[in-house]
Amino acid sequence: MVSVMCLTTTGGMPLFNRSHGNIDTFSFSSMASLNGVHMYGKSHNMLLKSTATEDMTIVWREFENSITLIAAGVTLDEQTLSELSQAVFNTLVMFVGIEELRNVKNVERLRKDLRMSFATIEKLLQAVDLTDTTGPNSSLLNYTAVMLPPDPELLQSYVDSWSECVASMFCCVIIEGSLAAASSGWWQLDRVDRYLLSLVIPSSDASTSSDVPVFLPVKSPTVPFRLVSCTPMQGIRIVALCGPVPDLYQFEQLAIQAWKSVIDLLNDCAALYPRNIALSFVFHESVLGFLLIDDMLGKMAISGSVSGHRKPVKCPSHILRSFYYQCVHDMVVEKDETAKQTEIYWCAEHYKTFAVRDQDTVLCLLFSSVVPTHAMRLICKETLVQISQDKSISW
């Protein structure tokens, strides 16, 4: 379970409370009571940053001397909850702009405006909630989910043409919720902006088209862009960050013209879900799933179903995500080059996991429990080399 409460600093007025998981164990009133403890400490020149119970951690973060966020979670450490709080605040900036949060003049109006951010905030909470072991969730906090399709250069050429067509530097193609290709300008955006944009883009079945004003927390926190997208076919979304033009109707017409000749390629990419990597890439027969992370670019690819003929273990993507948050996360964020851990593994009753790091790239593989630990190490290293050298997937 994960819960976040947002309050205005002045007077402690609540703006919203969002939870994911078992909300009965941690109610709105509980969060409000905790804020009272925080405010009491401030009045006595004490700063309360976090506290913990036997099975829960609670973190306070204050932003711009105006907004206080309280994050509480089961099985999550202080650093992860602090990162979650930062991501939630960045989401608020994305929907209302930084000035509205720095100078809160009308609490009721701000509370109403922030409702637009709730769907994105719930995706953030879902990304760190490890208590739900049955859902299809396969996201990680602060990492844009990507797909590694076949013919990446061909798909990239169409994205570049699309970028010229709509006169936008910032364009991408989203397939089944994962980024399949993007313009160079999109990758030049700050990783914070890219990650939140990937969450704001609606799923393909939510609507056929959308036109959403967004502020970019890093690049443009005071002047909004338009995040425009349309769905030429189920599971696929064509996206661009635009200025005043083109309008939504023109955008749709341009998308039809620009992408009609590449329908087969898009369908081939969509068929990769949930494998999320080209069929030409062959894993060792003992591998059940993978998690691939590029910490420099802030992107990740994950799959609990790398083979269609093998019955996967229960909730393999959940196992990989748990492995990341409880073990791999510390290995990724470690900044001391002399103390960086490069390998780590888990052994459980029904599965094993192994992670290897090479500079900013981390590969985690999921195995059945019968695979010897020394074999996992060799397979993981060989697979990482294979990924780095395979031109057909362009990682």
Buried (B, 14 or more C-beta within 10 A) or exposed (E): BBBBBBBBBEEEBBBBBBBBBEBEBBEBEBBBEBBEEBBEBBEEEEEBEBBEEEEBBBBBBBBBEBBBBBBBBBBBBBBBBBBBBBBBBBBBBBBBBBEBBBEBEEBEEBBEBBEBBEBBBBBBBBBBBBBBEEEEBBBBBBBBBBBBBBBBEEBBEBBBEBBEBBEBBBBBBBBBBBBBBBBEBBBEBEBBBBBBBBBBBBEBEEEEBBBBEBBBBBBBBEEBBBBBBBBBEEBBBBBBBBEEEBEBEEBBEBBEEBBEEBEEBBBBBBBBBBBBBBEEBEBBEBBBBBBBBBBEBBBBBBBBBBBEEEEBBEBBBBBBBBBBBBBBBEBBEEEEEEEEEEEBBBEEEEBBBBBBBEEEBBBBBBBBEEBEEEBBBEBBBEBBEBBEEBEEBBB
